[in-house]
Each structure stands twice: as C-alpha cells, then as structure tokens.
C-alpha cells in the first residue's frame, strides 16, 4: 500500500513539473512575440548625419559694362569747323585740341580792342600825371580809368569767346568716330564725337530685394563675358538710394580694371553674386526632408529612436537640395524618408544611415 502511495506522489510531481515548464515556455514565447511586435511598430526611415560646411552660394545676375567715364563732345557756340585735330579711334590726352572753330571775326574784334586798350592805358598814365599837379579834376581821371577797366573786361570776354572755338578733351581716353566733317557748321548742343575713358569699366546690375543685406560697398563679385569663360573680379562701388518700383530690385555698380583693354562699353556680363556673408556656414540636406509649416519650415531628426520636429531657417533651395542656415546642428541625424507618415514622437528605426 505504501508503495502505491509513493508511486502516486511521484506521478503528481511529474505532472506538476511538466505544467510549470510548459507555462514558462509559453510565457517566454509571449514575451518574444511582444518584443517582435514592438520592433514591427517602429517606422523604418532613412537618415543622414548633418555636416556643417562653409557656404559658397551665388546668384547669377545679368549686367552691362560701361566705361568709367564717357561724354558726348558738343559745341557751345554756332560756328564753322576749320580744323579736326584727331583721327577717329585715337587715344587723346586731357586738354588736347579736338576741333577748331572759325574765330576770324572774334580775332579782328580783339585787335581793335587791343588798339583801344593801348590808347586808354597811355591816356590813363597822362591823366595820372596831370592829377598829381592838379591840372585836371578827379572826375576826368575817374572817367578815363573807368574806360580802361571796361576795355580790359571786353578783352577778357573776347578771350573767353575764342576759347569756346577750341573744343578740347575733358579727360584722357579713346575718341570715337567724328559725326561732323571739316567745314561743317555746328551749333550749341550738337553732338560731334564720343569720348570714353576705358582704363576701368563700370558694371551695372540689379540685385533682387531678398539679397539687399548682401550689397556692401567694397564687396568683391566675379563676372564673365560673352567673349570667354574667363572669370574677372570687380568691386562694388555704389548703389541706388532706393529700389525699382517695377521689379523690386536695387541697381548696383561695380568697378573693374581694364588696363588690358579687354572690355568695351555696352558689353553684357554674367555676374556671380554671393548671397551669403563671407565665412557663413550651413548644412545641406535633401529637399524631400523639408516640411512646410505655418511659421516656416521644419525637419524631423532622430532622437532616442523617435522622430522629433525641429524648426529651421533655409537658404538656397533647388529641386534636389536645400541649405539649412539654422535649426539643426553638426552631427544631428536628419530623417529623409517616410516623412508623410511621421509625427512628433513617432517611434522609428534607422534602416539606412548615410554620412
């Protein structure tokens, strides 16, 4: 009997052990299943590591080349041309005679005045001697002195008129093609020839309103012309006081050296205008990572296996790439895929991580 009881107890103990082991296995299986379910619940995403770089962003603008100085030579008097003292296309110096106008009538009047002036000077000397001896009245001497001063003034006026018949270069430069010939009768305001100082050139170009803060006197810009792809440097020298009302842009002028005579007035130029400050840094990310918001743009970054929204300030943007100026920092993990399925705090797992 005792032996049967022991056998029965052993059987119960075996059943109990089997039951406990089975429950333990089921528990482990359920735990593994739950863990697998949690892994499945994390949204797979691609991320890149943000790297701060020195920015070199440029806007291509169109400009026009102009000589540093340019003037249309005109006559100030009506008279006939008696001499053309240059050859078309010559380089002329400041003060060099360009055109001589007929001054025969003025010269004749000048000789007459010189004779009158000489006589008046002799009379003034005689009257001064007589006044000292009180042989004449003061009034008589004053009359002759006044006439002498009047003649001096007339001579000066004639000399001025003669100078108007000599048309000279106001500065050194390249003279153009004369628009009048020898013997032509000219009048005030008639354009005779064009004179350009091409030792330097000015470049006029318009800068969009959004880049106004980057327009600074002394800033270096680069440009190319239609003649070649060679890049040249120019320095911003001035800008208009206000924007153009039509296109909301600012007219800017830069100056470049032309000592090699490579440029001509009227040529077009492509300006490479830097749209960021010197030494500015930023982070470039794919454009698809950008999320429009009510107050600007945001991106998602990976933070403890969850998506975190970060507001950002952007710079240049293309179809494939956007420059982040502020918001994310060097080393941040930026999410670049499954953007539309993400929300603040969404559990994620990085599938592809690029540097």
Number of C-alpha atoms within 10 A of each C-alpha: 5 7 7 9 10 11 11 11 11 12 11 12 12 11 11 12 11 12 12 12 11 12 12 12 12 12 12 12 12 12 12 12 12 12 12 11 11 11 14 12 13 15 18 16 20 18 23 20 19 21 16 16 14 11 20 14 15 14 16 12 15 17 24 18 22 23 21 18 16 17 15 14 21 17 19 15 15 16 18 17 20 17 16 17 13 16 13 13 14 13 15 22 15 11 12 16 17 20 21 21 25 18 18 10 9 15 15 11 13 19 12 12 17 16 11 15 20 13 13 20 18 12 16 20 15 12 22 19 14 15 16 11 9 11 10 14 12 14 10 12 19 14 11 18 19 13 16 21 14 13 19 17 12 17 19 13 13 17 14 11 16 19 14 17 22 18 20 19 18 15 17 18 21 18 25 17 14 17 11 15 12 13 14 12 14 19 14 11 13 16 16 19 17 17 25 22 20 24 18 17 25 24 27 21 20 20 21 15 13 10 15 13 10 15 17 14 14 13 15 17 18 18 22 18 18 10 11 7 10 10 12 13 15 20 19 20 17 16 19 12 9 10 17 14 8 6 10 14 19 21 18 20 22 24 23 23 18 16 11 9 11 10 21 14 17 12 14 20 20 19 26 19 20 20 19 18 12 12 9 12 16 22 22 19 22 18 15 16 20 21 17 10 10 6 7 11 15 21 24 26 23 23 15 11 15 18 25 20 16 15 18 18 13 19 17 15 14 9 8 9 15 19 22 23 19 14 15 23 15 12 12 15 23 26 27 21 18 13 17 8 8 19 13 11 15 16 20 22 20 17 11 12 14 11 9
